[in-house]
Amino acid sequence: MRVTEIFHSLQGEGLLVGTPSVFVRLAGCPLRCRWCDTAYSWDYTAGEELDVARIVERVGQWACASVVLTGGEPLAGPDGAVRPGFVDLTGRLKALGMHITIETAGPLFVPGLTCDLLSISPKLGNSNASLSHQSPGCDPEILCRLIAAYPCQLKFVIESSRDINEVRELLRKLPAVDPARVLLMPQARTREELLARAPMVEGLCRETGFRFCDRLHVFLWGNERGR
């Protein structure tokens, strides 16, 4: 499969923020969010072709107990179907005794994943200026199946206070999710944007009971690649 980069860093978002982790960033994403901070991974031909054994070998070069499979969109291949080899990769990494987080927008249901945390970031209308009142790539039926099958967190990118209405509307279509596993995070690609939007998101968290999601990597390194 095509791999954009593999690197050792700290988990910057979600319930495991601050956890030392190896990141495997797979190439390709069909969503093209306008505020994406890893647009270099959109192209399905980016990076290098590595088989599962080689990916596992590279991950193993660090003495680290956590691995994050991310993208791009790690679940979907260029044809929109399940990325070939991905399920096998999760099983091989678990055989090393690693904690596995998969970061996905949730565009399709994939059975048989070995996954300790499915970090689902459904795309709200703010992900595309031309689709400001829609949720591209966000199918409630698929999200329901993923939530039922795997331990998960739901992570929403918040650009303005109006976005919370769309979050609530989507949650009404899903099975009950513990509010502590519903995370709101400021839309930010720079430290300045993060600090500017954080107070607004903090207020929404107090209003709703949802969890504030820091973006530690943005605070520490801005939009520097591979950190």
N, C-alpha and C positions, 0 to 999 in steps of 0.2 A: 504494500500500500504506500501511497505517497505521504511523506513526512516532511513538514516544513522545518521543524526544529525539535530538539530534545535538550532540555536544560534543567538545572537544579536551582530552585528558588524557594520562596515562601508562598503558601497559598494566600492570595490577596483578598478573597471574597468568601462569604458564606459562613456556615457553622464552624468550619475548620480554619478560619482565618489565622494566619501566623504559623501554620504547621509547615515545617520543612518538607518539600515535595519535589519529585521529579515530574516535569511536565512533558508530555508527548503531544505535540501540536500537529494534527493531521491536516493535510492540504485539502482545500475545497469547501465551499459553502454556497448554497443556492439562495440565501436570504438577503445578502448585500445591505445590511443595516447601515443607514447613513452616518451613524456615529460610531461605527465599529472601530476599535483600537487595534485590530489585527487584520486589516484589509489585505495585507500582503499574503494572507493564507486563503484568500477567496478562490484562487485559481487551482483547479484540480490537477494541473500539471506542475505546480510549484514544488520546490524542494527536491527530494530524492526518493527513489523507489527502494523500499526496504521490506524484506520479508519479516514475518512475525519473530523468527528466531533472532534476527539481527536487532530488531527493536528491543526485545527482551535483554539481549546482551548489552546494549547501550544503556538501558535503564539501570542495569545491575552494576554499572561502574561507580555509582554513588552508594554509600552506606546509608540508605534512606528507606523508611518503612512505608512511605506514602507515594502513590503515583496518581497523577491527574491526566486523564485522556480528554483532550480538548481540540479545538480547531480554530477557525473554520467550524464546520459542523461534523463531529466525529461519526455520528451514526449513519449518515447518508452518503452514498457514493455518487459519482457523476450522473448516473441514470436515475437518481432518486430512490433507488432501492438500498437495502442494507449494505453497508460498505463491506466488501469481501475481506474475510480474515479478521474482522473486528471482534466477533464473539470469541474466536480462538485466542486472540491476543489477551482478552480479559482473563480467560482461564489460565493461560500461561503465566501471567503476572501474579495471579492469586497463588499459583503453585510456589512462587517465591516467598509467600507469606506477606505480601504487600496489601495495604489498605488501598482500595481502588475507588476513586471518584471519577465519574463521567460527567463532563459539562456539555449540555445539549440544549437546543431550543425546543426539543421534543417534537420534531417533524414527523416521526414515524415510530411505530411500536416495534421493538426488537426483542424477541424472546431469547432466553438462554444466556443472558448476560451474567457475568460474575461481577457483582457491583456492590460495594459497601455504602455508597452514597451517589444517587443520581441527582445531580444539580441541574434542575430544569429552569431555563430562563425563557418563558413564553414571550414572544415578541408582541409588544403593544403597538398601537398606531404610530407612536413617536419614532418607531424604527425606520419609517420611510415617509418623507415629507409629502409625497404624492398620495399616500394612503393614510392620512392623519386620523381617520375615523374607523380604521379597520385594524385587524390583528393578523398581519401576514405570517403564514407559517404556524398558526396557532389553532389547532383543531381540538376542541374540548374532549371529543371521544377518544382521541389518541392519548391525551393527557390523563384521562381517567384510567386507561389501561396501564400506563406507565406508573402512575401513583399506586395502583393496586398491586403491581408486580414487584416494585423495588423500593428500598428505603430512599426517601427523597427530601429535597428542599425545593421550594419554589422561589425564584429570585427575579424580581422585576426591576427593570431600569426605569427610573423616574426622572423626567425632564422638567415637568411642571406639576403643580398641585392638582391639575385637572386629570392627570393620569390615574389617580387613585380610583376614580369612577369606573374606569375600564378594568382595573384590577378587581374591584368588587364584583363587577358584572361577570367576569370570567370565573371567579371563585364560586359564585352561585351555581355554576354549571358543573362543578366538580364535587367529588365526595369531600366530606369534612376534612380539612387539613389543620393540624395544630398551628395556631397563630405564631408560635415560636419557630415554625419551619416555613413561614411566609416572610420573605426578606425584601425590603425596599432599599434600593441603592441609588445614589445620585448618578445621573448621566454625566460622565466626566472622562476626558482623556488627558487632562493636565491637573496638576495640584491646585491651580487657581480655580478651575471649574469645580473641582471637588469641594473646596472650601466654600465656594459661593453657593452651591446647591445643598450642602449638607444640612444647614439649619431648617430649610423647607422640608426635607425628607424626615428629619428628626421630629418635626411637628406632626407630620402625617403618621409616624409610628406611634406617637403618644395618643393621637386621635383614634387609631384603629386597633392598637394592641399588637400590630405586626412588628417584626424585628428590624432594627436598623442594620444595614449591611455596609460595612466599611469597604474601601477599595485600597487596601494597604499598598499594593504594588504601584498604584497611581500616586499615592502620597510619597512613597519612597523614591520612585524612579520616573515618575511622569509617564510618557509614552515610549520609553526606551525599550527596544526590542530584546526579547530573551531574558527578561527579568521578572 
